[in-house]
């Protein structure tokens, strides 16, 4: 494990997580969720009898005791997510969402995923968790469906063995099981995630990995895909900051699919291309090229781009960010001796800021005079379009860097953390 990796641990065993148990019992308020076995506390006391309907009235009883077995293994939902319902979800996506219909069509065998879903043998624990996700976190459920579609299509395009395709499909469907154990309050869009809260987000791949280990149908490829789907080739990912060949192929495929789904949902197809161009050191180039072929971005896609943001505000934020970095860079170089651990821990920061500066120069603009370039570009439509495109890319880089600083902050000394606060404020303003 990389010595610069933050210490990420589970706060409590996954089967005792109150946020997930609450979600399960809330599902029981709207459909039948039945205990198909007696539920015991670890000291032998029976808490719930076989056949009892589980609902929110039982929440406190279940959360105040340590159970002898995971809750998932003792419950059955009346209307569970199963292979049949997953196929129906896939049909709906293909019917109503053109980009996903295009992706499957360009694989050359658009029916292969439906056949793979139909032949899957889902463990009861998996069906219950997918059911809870569908009922209580529908946006996360659809993210999983979309990500699975992209991941499976990539596995087809890369001509991966059938066993790996099946593992990638299952891993993609279950890759965010750990997120069901995160307090939903900190995940709402309006909430500003604190450094301590972000730790719970970073632990979700480990939680998901623990949850599926030992379940029927999960190969090593599937469990590694879940554990490593936020790792990046350059070591900038989490939870273990793995690099290069240390990251399994199924996880590399899932990483690209996961980011692509989020970008498609939030932006447009040209932004998807931009994100992977900027992250070329972080993702497997063969997989990204396969994604490009599946997306097959056309001139029509370019015409459908969403309106650009206010370029003046973007330039002002970038100018302030670059000025802050110039000051901070000098302080770090002066105070960080080679023997100090902060020097190594902050290498990523120098690299990311150098990438931003390089991007500005490659676009033909002067990093030291961003405001004047905006004035010039106002009278040149082509230059203004290029400037707006570059600013959008810089915003994504800034948002990604802000998250990375948050994640690595616990490794740094208090003086280093304090020095980064001003830069972090500037980065967050660009989100």
N, C-alpha and C positions, 0 to 999 in steps of 0.2 A: 504494500500500500504506500502511496506517495506520502512522504513525511510532512508535506504542507497541507494535508487534508484535514478539514475541521473534524472534531470529534462528534460524530452523528450516531446517536443511539436511540433505541425505542424507549419511550417513556414508561410503557407498561405493555404486558403481553397483548397482542392484537385481539384475542378473543375476549378481553376484558375492557376494550375501548368503549367508553360511554357514548361517544358520538355515533359509532356504528350501531350499538345496541339500541340507542334512541331511534335511529332510522328504521331498524328492523321492527320495533314495536309500533312505530307510526304506520308502517305498511300494514300491520295487523289491524289498524283501525279502519282500513278501507277494503281489505280483502282477507280471506281466511289464511292465517299463518298458524299452523298447528304443530305442537310438540309431538313428534312421532316416537319419542322415548322420554322416560322420566328425566328431569333435569336436577342434578344434585350439586350441592355445595361441596367444596373439597373435603370438608370434615365429615361427609356422609349424610348430611341433612338434605332431605328432598325439598326442593324449592317449588317445582312445577310438576304436576302429574302428566303422564302420557295422555294425549288427546285434548289437552287444554289449548284454548285459543290464546295466542300471544298478542297482546295489544299494549298501548301506552300505559295502562293501569299497572302493568307488571314491570315497568321500566326500573323503578327504584329497587325492587326486590332483586332484579337481575344484576344491577350495577353495584350493589353493595356486597356482593359475594363473589368469591373466586370459584369458578365452575370446574367440574371434573373433566369436561371436554368442551371444545369450541362450540359456541352456540349454533353455528351453521350446520354442524353435523347432527343436530337434534331437531331441526325445524323443517317444515315443508310448506310451501306456498300453494294456494289453490290454483292460481294462474301464473305459473312461473315463466321466466324467460327460458326457452328451450331451443333446440335446433330449428324446429318449425317456425317459431316466432322470429328467430334471427333471420331466417330466409325471407319471411314476410317484410321485415325491416329493410333488408337489402333490396328487395323488389321496389319498395317505396322510394328508397334513395335513388335508385337508378331511374325510376319513372319521373321524379320531380326535380332532380338536381343534375343539370347538364354536365358539369365538370366531372362528376363521378361516373356518369354514363360514358363520357369520353375516355376516362382512364381505363375502365374495364374493356371498352371496345378496342382500344389500342393495344391491349395485351395479346390480341389475336384469338383469345378464347374467353369471351365475356361470361360464359356460364360456368367456368371452372370454380369460381368462388362459391357459387350456390351449391355446387356438387360437394365441395369441401365442407361447407357448413352442414349439409344434410348428413354427411357421414361421420361427423364428430360425435364423440361420446362424452358428454358433459357430466362431470361429477355433480352430485346434488348440492354440494357447497358452492360450486361455481354458479349453478342455476339460481340459488337463493341470492347470492351477492349481485348477480346481474339484475335480478328482479328488484332488489332494494335500490340499486342504482337507477333503474328505469323509473321507479315510482317516486323516489325522493330526490334524485339528482338527474333529471332527464337530459340536461345539457351535457353532463359528463357521459351519460349513456350514449348519446348520439356522437359525441367526440370519439368514443371507443369504437363505434360502428364504422364511422368514416375512416379512422386511423387504420382499422383492420382491413378495410377495403384497399386503401393505398398500399399498406404493407404487403398484402397478398399479391396485389398487382405487380409490385416491385419484385417480389420473389419469383413470380412468373417470368417477368422480363429478364431477370438475371439468370433464369434457367436453373434455379436452385433445386436440389433433390426434393422429391415429394414429401419426405419426412420433415425436412426443414420448413417447407411451405406450410405444412400443417402446424408445426410448432410456432411459426411466426404468426399465423392466424390466431391461434389460441392465446399466445402471449399478448398480442395486440388487443384482443377483446378484454383481457384481464389486466392490462398494464397499469391502470389507475385504481386498482382495488385498494391500494394503500391510501389513496386520497379520501376514500370513504371514512377513514379514521381521523381525518383532520377536522377541526372545528369549522363548520360551514360559515360561521360568522366572519372568519378572517379571510375567506375566499371571495366574498362579495366584491363587486367592482369598485364600490365607493369606499371600501376600507383600505387605509394605508397600512400595509403590513410592516410590523416592527421587525427588528433584527431577531428577536427571540422567537417570534411567530414564524419567521421564514425557516427556522430550524425544523419546524414540524412539516413544512412543505418538502424540505430536502430529504427527510427521512422516508417519504412515502414509497420510493422504490424498494427499500429494505423491508418495509412493512408488507408490501405486496409479495415480495419474494418469500417471506416467512409464511404468509397465508397459503400459498399454493404448494409449497414443498410437501411432498408426500401424497398429494391428491392424485387420484387416478387420471391418466391421460397427459400428465405433465412430464415431458422429457426434460433433460438438462438444457436443451436449446430453448425451450419455452420459459423455464424459470430464469435462465440467464438473460433472456430478452427483457423480462420484467425488471430484474435487478439493475441492468446496465443501460436502460433506454435513455437515461439522461447523461451518460458518459459521452465524452467527445474525444476525437483522435488526438487533439493537442493537449489533453490533460486538463482542460478547463471545465469538465463536467462534474457530476456528483452521482452517487455518494462517495466514491473512492478515487476520483481523479485519475482514472485509468487512461493509458495512452496506447495508440497504435494497435498492434496485434493483441494486446491484452483484452480488447473488447471483442466479444463474439460476433460473428456475422449476423445472426438473427437480431442482436441488439443494435447493430449498425443500421440494419434495414428499418427497424422500428423507430430509431432515433430520427431518421429522415422523414418517415411517414408521420410521426407525431408532430414535428415542426411544420411540415407541409400542411397538415390538416388545420392547425391553428392559424397559419398564414392565409389559407384559402378562406377560412371563416371570417377573419378580421379585416383582410385587405382585398387584394385582387391578384390575378395570376402573375402580372408583371412584378408585383411585390414579392411573390414567392421566389421568382428567379433571382431577384435582388438579394434576398436573405441568404440564399445558398451561395451566391457569388461572393458575398462578404464573408461567409463562414467556410470558405473552401478548405481551410486548414483543419476544420473541426469535423467535417463529414467525409465519408468515403466517396471519392470522386466518381467511381463506377456506379454507385447507387444514385447519386445526384444526377448523373447523365441519364440513367434509366428513367428517373422522375421527369426530367425535361422532355424526354421522348413521349412519355405518357400524357403529360399536360399539353404538349404540342401547341404552344402559345401562338396565336395568330394576330393579324392586324385588327380583326374584330375585337379580340380581347383587349388590345391597346385602346381602342375607341371607347370601350366600356369601363376604363379606369375611373375610379372615384375622384371627385374634385380634390385638387391639391390644397394643402393647408396654407395658412398665411405665411408667405415667404419672409416677410419683414420680421415677424416674431421669431421665426426659425433662425434667421441670420443673427438676430440679437442674442438669442440663447447660445448659439454656437460661438459667437465672438466672446461672450462672457466665459464660456467653458474653456476656450483656448487660453484666455488671459489667466484664468485661475490655475490652469495646468502649468503654464510657464513658471509661475511663482512656486507652485508646489514641487515641481520637478527639481528646481534648484535646492529647495530645502531638503528633499529626500537624498539627493546626491551628496550634499554637504554633511548630513548627519548620519546617514546609513553606512557604517563601516562594513567592509566585506565579511567580517566575522559575525555580524549581527544577522539573526534569522529573518528580520524584516526585509533585508535586501533581496533575498530570494523570493520571499512571499509576494513582493511587489513587482516582480518581473513582468507579470501579466499586464499590469497597469501601463508600463512603458510600451509594451507591445501593442496594446489596444489603442492608446493615444497616437502612436506612430501610424497605425492603420488609418485612423481618422484623418490625420494630416496628409498622408499619402493619397487618400481618396480625393481630397480637395485639390491637391496639385495635379492629379491625373485628369481631373475634370477641367483643368486649365484656369483655375482660380487661385488667388493669393490668400493663403491662410491668415496673413497679417493684415489684410484689408478686405474683409468680407463685406462690410457695409458699402464700400465704393463699388464692388463688383455687382451688388444688387442694383445700384443706381444705373450702371451701364446696361445691365441685363433687361431692365424695364423697357428699353427701346428695341430690344432684339428678341422676338418671340422664341427663336430656336435656343438662344443662350439662356433665356428665362426658363424654358422647359428643362434644359440640362441642369440648371441651378436647382430647380425644384426637385428633380429626381435625386440629385446628390444630397440635398438636405433631408429628404425622406430616408435615405440610406444612413445618414449620420444619426438621425433620431433613433433608428433601430439599434445601431451600434451603442449609442448612449444608454438606451434602456437596458440592453444586455449587460453592459459594463456596470451599471448601477446594481443590478442583481448579483453580479459576480463579486463586487466589493462587499455587499451585504453578507454573502456566503462566506467569504474569506476573512471577514473582520475579526472573528474570534481568535484567529491565529496571530494577530498583530498586537504589538505592545500598545498601551494606552496613548503614548505620544504619536505613534503612527496612525492610530484610529482617529485621534483628534485632528491630525493634519489632513486626513481624507474627508472630513466632514464638509468643508467648503466645496470640494469637487463633487461630492455626492449630491449636494443640494443642486448644483448646476446640472448634473446628469438627470436628476429627477424632474427638473423643469422642462426637459426635452421630451418626456414621455407623452 
